[in-house]
Amino acid sequence: METGKLYVIPTPIGNLEDMTLRSINLLKECDLILAEDTRTSGFLLKHYGIETRMQSHHKFNEHKTTDEMVEQMRGGTCVALISDAGTPAISDPGFLLVRACIQAGVDVECLPGATAFVPALVESGLPCDRFCFEGFLPQKKGRQTRLQQLAEENRTMIFYESPYRVLKTLCQLAEHLGSNRGASVSREITKIYAETVRGTLEELIIHFTQQTPRGEFVIVVAGK
């Protein structure tokens, strides 16, 4: 086990069996685990018999705790960063700590593992050779501007969305990109009710008007 290092460790997005052996071993061997929500991560750690000390690190406190964490790592502490699900820093806290570590000369290693947009992209049947990951669209300020810009995007586009806004987002995408644009919607990836629905934006709007959206969503849309 190397000391004075930050390991960025992906955690399952639904199915606990998607945890890698290396991730489990590193979480057992490191000195401290920084977790987005210690209660959520507690279930995962208990499942794998990981007893390493845990501390909260989320978007509401990361500005305050980052410098302290970097100093601990410079002093030889080995730290693992995890989020509630998926790869930290991808639509989750993590970027600030990674950047601060690099600036301070602390070694950073991100392990490969679960992230929602890759399986959604592959399952969409849309071109995977070039794509842009947009994450969550701005909720209010800048949303219309971003949608107008994306109307000219040639690459396959990927969005994250909550069940409460997925229909609204599909309608706005249809408005700006055209209702005949090909798209795919994946929900509950790796979970028991996982589902991918493909069609035009108009067909997807009809589907989710008739079927109440449930779960976490990834929307994949064909480029121009």
N, C-alpha and C positions, 0 to 999 in steps of 0.2 A: 504493500500500500504506500503510494507516494504521499508525502506530506505537503502542506501548503498549496493545495490545488482545489479548483472548483470543478466538480463533475455535474454536468447538466443531464438529468436522467429522465427519459420519457416514462410515463406510466400509462396503463391501459385506458382506453377511451370507453370501455364497456366490459369486455371479456377479460377477467383477471388472468387468464392463461396466456395473454399476450405480453406478459412481463418476461423479459429475457433473463437467462441465468446470470449473465454478467451484471445486469442491473441489480438483481437481488443480492449478489455477493458484495457489490460496491456499497450498497445501502447498509449492509451488515458491518462492513469494515471501516466506513468513514467515521469521523468524530462527531459530526453534526449533520442533521437533515433540515434544510429550509423548506417548509411546506406552505403552499398557498392557503390551505385550510387544514389545520392539524386534526380536526375531527374526521374529515373526509379521508385524509391520508392514513389516519389511525387504523381504519378498517383494512387497508391494503397491507400495512406493515404487520398487523396482527396475523393476517392470512398467511404471510410468509415467515412469520417468526422473527421479524426484525425488531430489535430492541434499542436501536440507536436513538440518542436524544434528538428530539424534534423541536423546532422553533418556527413561529409564524413569519412568513415573508410574502406579503401580498401588495397589491397596487396602492393600498392606503397607508402602508408603513415603509415601503421599500426606499423612499427618498431619505428616511431617517436612519434606517438600519444598514444601508449599503456600505457606508464608509467603515463602520465598526466591523462588519463581516470581512471586508477586504483586509483590514488590519489583522484580524485573527488568522486569516490565511497566510498573510506575509509572515506571521509568527510561527507557522508550521501546521496550522489546523487544516484538516482535510474536510471539505464541505460538499454535500450533495444537494442540488437544487431540484425539487419536483413541483409540479403543479397538480391541480385536482385531477386532470386527465390530459393525456397527450404530451407533446414536447414543450417544455417551458420556453417562453419568449415568442412562441407562435400564438398570437391572440391571447397571451397570458403573460403574467409578470416574468421577468428574467433578463430582459435586454439591459436594463440599467446596471444590474450586478455584473453581467458578463462584460460590458464595456468598461466598468470601473476596475475589474480584475485585470483586463488587458492593459489598461493605462498604467496600472500599478505594477505590472510585470508578473502578475500571478498567472500560472498556467491554467488554461481552461480547456476542458474536453467535453464535447457533447456526444453522448451515446446515440446510436441509431435506435429507432423504436417507433411506438405508436404515434400517429398524427392523423387527424380525420381526413384532411383534404386529399391525401394520396390515393387511398382506396376509392374515394368518391370520384376522383378524376378518372382513374382507370376503368371503373365500372360504368362511367357515363357513356363510353363508346365514342366520345368526342376526341379530337386530336390531342395527344399528350406530349408531342415533341416540343411544343412551345406553349407556355401558359403563364398567366399572371394571377397571383394570389392576392385578393383584395381584403380578405378577412371580413370583419363587420363594416358595412357602409356607415358613414356618419349618420347619426340618428336625426339630426336637425340641420345645424349649420354646415353648409358645404355639400349636403346630400345631392341636391339637384345638379350642382356644378359637376360633381363626380360622375353622375349618371350620364350627363351630356358628353363628358370626355370619353367615357367608356363606349359610347355609341360608335366611336372611330377605332376601337381596339380590335386588332386583327387576331390576337392570340385567344385561346380558350381562357375564360375567366372563371375564377372560383370565389365564392362568397360563403361566409358563415352566417347563420340566422337563427333566431329563436322561434319557437312555435307560434308565438304571439304576433310576430311581424312577417312571417314567411309569405303569407298571401299578399300583403301590402307590397313587399319587396318584389315579388313576381309580377304584380300589376305594374309597378313603376319600371321594371326592366322591360316589360312588353311595350310600355308607352314610349320609352326612349330608344330601344333597340329594334322594335318591331315584333308584333305578336307571333309571327311565323318563325322567329329565331329558334333554332334547336337548343334544347336544354335538358338537364337531368337534375333530379332532386333526390338526395340520399338522406335517410334519417336513421337514427339509432344504430349507427355503424358498429359492427361486431356484437351487438346485443341480440336478444332472442327475437325481437320484432323488427330486425333490420329490414329496410325496404329501399329499393331504388326505383323511381318512376321516371321514364324518359318520354320525350315528345317535344312539341313546340311549346313556347311560353304560354300560348293560349290554352293548349290542352292541359298543361300543368295547373293553370289557374282554375279550370273547370274541375280537375281532379280534387284539388285541395279546398275548393268551395263545397264540394260534396262530402269530402272526408275531412273531419276536424284534424288539423295538424297537431301531432304529439311528438315529443322528443326533440333532440338537437338536430339541426339541419345543415347540410352542405348543398349549395346550389352551384351547378356547373353550367356555364352558358357558352355556346359556340361563338367564336370571334366573327368579325364582320366579313 
